[in-house]
Amino acid sequence: MQKKLVQSSLALTAAAALGLGSAFVASPALADGPQKLNVQSDTQIQKALSDVEGVNAYGAKGGKLNIGVAEKTDAIKDLEKKYDNVVVTEGIKELKPYAANDIVGGAGYLVQSGSNAGACSTGFSGWDGAGNPVVLTAGHCAKVIEQSGEFSGDSIVDETEQPSTAAANGGDGFVRSGQGVLGQWGYHKFGGDLVAPDDPTAQPNDDDIDFAVINVDKSKYNVKTGVTDWSTADSDDLGAKLATDITKVGPHTEGTVQKSGRTTGLTESPVWTDLNDQYTFMNIGGRFVHGFGVKASTDDPFSAGGDSGGGVFQGDTAVGVISGGGPVEQGGVTYDMSWVADLDYSLETAGFDFQLTDPNEEPPGDDDADADAGADA
């Protein structure tokens, strides 16, 4: 009986359609227009996407299918035309998973010089002009063991510090991560000649910067352009959650800046405007360094020992690395000042080509272009 009812229903539908006359004749134009994709049906979605490649983000919400792609291919464009509830966002690339051996800005690393050992922080990770992985940090980390204050010549880069044991996570720090030696110094400079305390005529030179490059051992570490917020230190994976992903280097602007380092973690404080209007060089450990000041209370400092080299940023812009700091009195009030070696100035002075996109990765479509070139040959 049920089968007969279904058949009768179909017959009635057909008869009703024929009875629409001229009004029904116009409807094929609607059939040729955009359709509605049934986003409640996994089968229908899979069928619609069967010829589509390069989907890097996906979500079926609110009656719409949202997909993210690096670029719109012909198949993607056809999909948009076919369904009016398919929303495509261009510019979303495939992301890579973070791991414990990923080097991000703000992580701790250890250095050694003879029997002395110390810790500094990574500033920003990326690549040099030849496509080799590098980390930017403070130049004095290659010269001065912060914990002893001893100026001991070139230090040796050791392993990264185990995040869960670092001061930024409430630990004592100085524990090797077990990932292996981070790399070797590729470039470093810490100011100029040592300034004598009783020399009132000492003058800075234009190339007095506090800047260093670590050539990363790519057999042990991957560089990632983000800066850690230190919230995932317990897992020893600082790349699992980022404060920001750095996309460019630039000068600082007025307002606040943020910093990530292995001693005080993620902090935020205002740029010290009136001080920076007067000074562009500061005596850091007996050597002048070009940069700018950041103002904080002594109870909540922007940086501390061991944060040296840590990345200072505004949004997705890298503006500097921590050079030094200490108490400064202004108007009868004592503040904590951090001096930041400005990154754009340091890179230009050092003549270093720093890249925030991997030069070894081919842009989307290059594989096809190479194939076409080979076919033409």
C-alpha positions as CSV (number, residue, x, y, z in Angstrom):
1,M,0.0,0.0,0.0
2,Q,2.8,2.4,0.8
3,K,4.4,1.8,-2.6
4,K,1.2,2.7,-4.3
5,L,0.9,5.9,-2.3
6,V,4.4,6.9,-3.4
7,Q,3.6,6.2,-7.1
8,S,0.4,8.2,-6.9
9,S,2.2,11.1,-5.3
10,L,4.7,11.1,-8.1
11,A,2.0,11.0,-10.7
12,L,0.2,13.9,-9.0
13,T,3.4,15.9,-9.0
14,A,3.9,15.3,-12.7
15,A,0.3,16.2,-13.5
16,A,0.5,19.4,-11.5
17,A,3.7,20.4,-13.2
18,L,2.1,20.0,-16.6
19,G,-0.8,22.0,-15.5
20,L,1.4,25.0,-14.8
21,G,1.5,25.7,-18.5
22,S,3.5,28.8,-19.6
23,A,4.6,29.6,-16.1
24,F,6.4,26.2,-15.9
25,V,8.1,26.8,-19.3
26,A,10.1,29.7,-17.8
27,S,11.5,27.7,-14.9
28,P,14.5,26.0,-16.8
29,A,16.3,29.3,-16.6
30,L,16.2,29.0,-12.8
31,A,17.5,25.5,-13.0
32,D,20.6,26.7,-15.0
33,G,21.4,29.3,-12.2
34,P,23.2,28.7,-8.9
35,Q,22.0,25.8,-6.9
36,K,21.9,25.1,-3.2
37,L,24.4,22.6,-1.9
38,N,23.0,20.4,0.8
39,V,25.6,21.1,3.5
40,Q,23.9,18.6,5.9
41,S,24.9,15.8,3.6
42,D,28.5,14.6,3.7
43,T,27.9,12.6,0.6
44,Q,26.7,15.7,-1.4
45,I,29.7,17.8,-0.1
46,Q,32.2,15.1,-1.0
47,K,30.6,14.8,-4.5
48,A,30.8,18.6,-5.0
49,L,34.4,18.7,-3.9
50,S,35.5,15.6,-5.8
51,D,37.3,17.6,-8.6
52,V,38.6,20.3,-6.3
53,E,42.1,20.4,-5.0
54,G,44.0,22.6,-2.6
55,V,41.3,23.1,0.1
56,N,43.2,24.3,3.2
57,A,40.3,25.3,5.4
58,Y,36.9,23.8,5.7
59,G,33.7,24.5,7.6
60,A,30.0,23.8,7.0
61,K,28.0,26.3,9.2
62,G,24.9,28.3,8.9
63,G,23.7,26.6,5.7
64,K,27.0,27.5,3.9
65,L,30.1,25.5,2.9
66,N,33.1,27.7,3.7
67,I,36.4,26.7,2.1
68,G,39.8,28.4,2.2
69,V,42.3,28.0,-0.7
70,A,45.7,29.5,-1.5
71,E,44.4,30.6,-4.9
72,K,41.3,30.1,-7.0
73,T,41.7,27.5,-9.6
74,D,39.2,27.0,-12.5
75,A,37.6,24.1,-10.5
76,I,37.1,26.4,-7.5
77,K,35.6,29.1,-9.7
78,D,33.2,26.6,-11.3
79,L,32.2,25.4,-7.8
80,E,31.4,29.0,-6.8
81,K,29.2,29.5,-9.9
82,K,27.4,26.2,-9.4
83,Y,26.4,26.7,-5.7
84,D,25.3,30.0,-4.2
85,N,26.0,28.8,-0.7
86,V,29.6,27.9,-1.2
87,V,31.9,30.7,0.1
88,V,35.5,30.6,-1.0
89,T,38.3,32.6,0.8
90,E,41.5,33.1,-1.2
91,G,44.9,33.4,0.3
92,I,44.7,30.6,3.0
93,K,47.8,28.5,2.6
94,E,48.5,25.1,4.0
95,L,49.9,25.4,7.5
96,K,52.7,23.2,8.9
97,P,52.4,21.6,12.4
98,Y,54.6,23.0,15.1
99,A,56.9,20.7,17.1
100,A,59.2,20.8,20.0
101,N,62.2,21.3,17.7
102,D,60.6,24.3,16.0
103,I,62.5,27.5,16.9
104,V,60.2,30.5,17.4
105,G,60.9,34.0,18.8
106,G,61.2,34.4,22.6
107,A,62.6,30.9,23.3
108,G,65.6,30.4,25.6
109,Y,69.0,29.1,24.4
110,L,72.2,28.4,26.3
111,V,75.7,29.7,25.7
112,Q,79.1,28.6,27.0
113,S,82.5,30.2,27.4
114,G,85.0,28.1,29.1
115,S,83.7,27.2,32.5
116,N,81.0,29.9,32.3
117,A,77.5,29.3,31.1
118,G,74.5,31.6,30.5
119,A,71.2,31.9,28.8
120,C,69.7,34.4,26.3
121,S,66.5,34.5,24.2
122,T,65.8,34.1,20.6
123,G,64.5,37.2,18.8
124,F,63.1,36.2,15.5
125,S,63.5,33.2,13.2
126,G,63.7,33.1,9.5
127,W,66.1,32.7,6.6
128,D,69.1,34.4,5.1
129,G,69.2,35.5,1.5
130,A,70.6,32.1,0.5
131,G,67.7,30.3,2.1
132,N,69.6,29.0,5.2
133,P,67.7,29.0,8.5
134,V,68.7,31.7,11.0
135,V,67.8,33.2,14.4
136,L,68.3,36.8,15.2
137,T,69.3,37.8,18.7
138,A,71.5,40.2,20.7
139,G,75.2,40.5,19.9
140,H,76.3,40.7,23.5
141,C,75.1,37.1,24.0
142,A,78.1,36.1,21.9
143,K,80.4,38.2,24.2
144,V,79.0,38.5,27.7
145,I,77.8,35.8,30.1
146,E,74.9,37.7,31.6
147,Q,74.6,35.7,34.8
148,S,78.2,36.6,35.8
149,G,78.6,39.8,33.9
150,E,81.9,38.6,32.6
151,F,83.2,39.8,29.2
152,S,84.8,36.6,27.9
153,G,85.3,36.8,24.2
154,D,83.2,34.7,21.8
155,S,80.8,32.3,23.6
156,I,79.7,29.1,22.0
157,V,76.0,28.5,21.2
158,D,74.7,25.5,23.1
159,E,71.3,23.8,23.1
160,T,68.0,25.4,23.4
161,E,66.6,25.7,27.0
162,Q,63.9,23.3,28.1
163,P,60.9,25.6,28.2
164,S,59.1,23.9,31.1
165,T,62.1,24.6,33.4
166,A,62.7,28.2,32.3
167,A,62.2,31.2,34.5
168,A,59.3,32.4,32.4
169,N,57.5,29.2,33.4
170,G,58.4,29.5,37.1
171,G,61.5,27.3,37.0
172,D,65.2,27.8,37.7
173,G,66.2,27.4,34.0
174,F,69.5,26.4,32.4
175,V,68.3,22.9,31.6
176,R,69.2,21.7,28.1
177,S,66.2,20.7,25.9
178,G,67.8,17.5,24.6
179,Q,67.2,18.7,21.0
180,G,70.9,19.3,20.3
181,V,73.1,22.4,19.7
182,L,71.1,25.1,18.1
183,G,73.8,26.2,15.7
184,Q,76.8,28.6,15.4
185,W,77.3,32.3,15.4
186,G,77.1,33.6,11.8
187,Y,77.5,37.3,12.7
188,H,77.7,39.2,15.9
189,K,78.5,42.8,17.0
190,F,78.2,44.4,20.4
191,G,78.7,48.2,20.3
192,G,82.2,49.6,19.7
193,D,85.1,50.4,22.0
194,L,84.6,49.9,25.7
195,V,83.6,53.2,27.3
196,A,85.7,54.2,30.3
197,P,83.5,55.2,33.3
198,D,85.5,58.4,33.7
199,D,85.6,59.4,30.1
200,P,83.1,62.3,29.5
201,T,84.1,62.7,25.9
202,A,83.1,59.1,24.7
203,Q,81.1,59.2,21.6
204,P,79.1,56.4,19.9
205,N,79.7,55.3,16.3
206,D,76.9,54.9,13.8
207,D,77.6,51.2,13.6
208,D,77.3,50.6,17.4
209,I,74.6,47.9,17.4
210,D,73.8,44.9,19.6
211,F,72.9,42.3,17.0
212,A,73.7,38.7,16.2
213,V,72.8,35.9,13.8
214,I,72.8,32.2,14.7
215,N,73.1,29.9,11.7
216,V,70.7,27.2,12.8
217,D,71.5,23.5,12.5
218,K,68.7,22.4,10.2
219,S,69.3,18.8,10.9
220,K,68.0,19.4,14.4
221,Y,65.7,22.4,14.2
222,N,63.1,24.0,12.1
223,V,62.6,27.8,12.1
224,K,59.1,29.3,12.4
225,T,58.4,33.0,12.1
226,G,56.1,33.2,15.0
227,V,56.8,34.5,18.5
228,T,55.8,32.4,21.5
229,D,53.4,33.6,24.2
230,W,54.8,31.0,26.7
231,S,51.4,29.5,27.5
232,T,52.5,26.1,26.3
233,A,55.8,25.9,28.1
234,D,54.6,22.9,30.2
235,S,54.5,20.8,27.1
236,D,58.0,22.0,26.0
237,D,56.5,23.1,22.7
238,L,56.7,26.9,22.5
239,G,55.4,26.9,19.0
240,A,52.1,25.4,19.9
241,K,50.6,28.8,20.7
242,L,51.9,32.1,19.4
243,A,51.6,35.7,20.4
244,T,51.9,36.7,16.8
245,D,53.3,35.5,13.4
246,I,55.9,38.0,12.2
247,T,55.4,39.0,8.6
248,K,57.7,42.1,8.3
249,V,60.5,44.1,9.9
250,G,60.0,47.8,10.6
251,P,60.5,50.8,12.9
252,H,58.6,51.0,16.1
253,T,55.7,53.4,16.4
254,E,54.3,55.2,19.4
255,G,52.1,53.2,21.8
256,T,53.0,49.9,23.4
257,V,55.3,47.1,22.3
258,Q,55.4,43.5,23.3
259,K,58.3,41.2,24.1
260,S,58.8,37.5,24.5
261,G,61.8,36.1,26.4
262,R,62.9,33.1,28.5
263,T,62.9,35.1,31.9
264,T,59.8,37.2,32.0
265,G,57.8,35.6,29.2
266,L,55.4,37.7,27.2
267,T,55.2,41.3,28.4
268,E,53.8,44.6,27.1
269,S,54.8,48.2,28.0
270,P,54.7,51.6,26.4
271,V,57.5,53.1,24.3
272,W,59.3,55.7,26.4
273,T,58.6,58.6,24.0
274,D,60.2,61.6,25.8
275,L,63.4,59.6,26.5
276,N,63.5,58.5,22.8
277,D,63.1,62.1,21.7
278,Q,66.4,62.8,23.3
279,Y,68.5,59.7,22.9
280,T,69.3,57.2,20.1
281,F,72.3,55.5,21.8
282,M,72.5,54.1,25.3
283,N,75.5,52.8,27.3
284,I,74.8,49.0,27.7
285,G,77.5,47.3,29.8
286,G,80.1,49.8,28.8
287,R,79.3,49.9,25.1
288,F,77.0,52.2,23.2
289,V,74.0,50.6,21.4
290,H,71.6,52.2,19.0
291,G,68.0,51.7,19.8
292,F,65.0,52.9,21.8
293,G,63.7,52.8,25.3
294,V,60.6,51.1,26.8
295,K,59.1,52.3,30.1
296,A,57.8,50.0,32.8
297,S,57.2,49.9,36.6
298,T,59.9,48.3,38.7
299,D,57.2,45.9,40.0
300,D,56.4,44.7,36.5
301,P,59.5,45.0,34.3
302,F,59.3,44.7,30.6
303,S,62.4,42.6,30.6
304,A,65.1,41.1,32.9
305,G,68.4,39.3,32.7
306,G,68.2,36.4,30.3
307,D,65.6,38.1,28.1
308,S,68.5,39.6,26.1
309,G,68.0,38.9,22.4
310,G,64.2,38.4,23.0
311,G,61.9,39.6,20.2
312,V,60.2,43.0,20.6
313,F,57.3,43.5,18.3
314,Q,54.2,45.5,17.4
315,G,51.5,43.3,15.9
316,D,53.1,41.3,13.1
317,T,56.1,43.7,12.8
318,A,59.5,42.8,14.3
319,V,60.9,46.1,15.7
320,G,63.9,45.0,17.8
321,V,65.6,42.7,20.3
322,I,66.3,43.3,24.0
323,S,69.7,44.7,24.6
324,G,69.7,45.6,28.3
325,G,67.9,47.5,31.0
326,G,67.7,48.8,34.6
327,P,66.3,51.4,36.9
328,V,66.0,55.0,35.7
329,E,64.7,57.9,37.7
330,Q,62.4,60.5,36.2
331,G,60.6,63.2,38.1
332,G,61.5,61.6,41.4
333,V,60.0,58.3,40.4
334,T,62.1,55.2,39.6
335,Y,61.1,53.3,36.5
336,D,62.4,50.1,34.9
337,M,63.8,50.9,31.5
338,S,64.5,48.3,28.8
339,W,66.7,49.3,25.9
340,V,65.8,47.7,22.6
341,A,68.3,47.4,19.8
342,D,66.1,48.4,16.8
343,L,66.0,45.7,14.3
344,D,65.6,47.6,11.0
345,Y,68.7,49.7,11.9
346,S,70.7,46.7,13.0
347,L,69.9,44.7,9.8
348,E,70.9,47.7,7.6
349,T,74.1,48.4,9.5
350,A,75.1,44.7,9.4
351,G,74.2,44.4,5.8
352,F,72.3,41.2,6.5
353,D,69.5,39.9,4.2
354,F,66.8,38.6,6.5
355,Q,63.7,36.8,5.0
356,L,60.4,35.9,6.6
357,T,59.3,33.6,3.9
358,D,61.2,30.4,3.1
359,P,63.1,31.0,-0.2
360,N,63.3,27.2,-0.7
361,E,59.5,26.9,-1.0
362,E,58.1,27.3,-4.5
363,P,55.2,29.7,-4.9
364,P,51.8,28.1,-5.8
365,G,51.7,27.1,-9.5
366,D,55.5,26.9,-10.0
367,D,55.4,23.2,-10.3
368,D,53.0,23.5,-13.3
369,A,55.2,26.3,-14.7
370,D,58.3,24.0,-14.5
371,A,56.4,21.2,-16.1
372,D,55.3,23.5,-19.0
373,A,58.8,24.7,-19.4
374,G,60.1,21.2,-19.6
375,A,57.4,20.2,-22.1
376,D,58.3,23.2,-24.3
377,A,62.0,22.2,-24.2
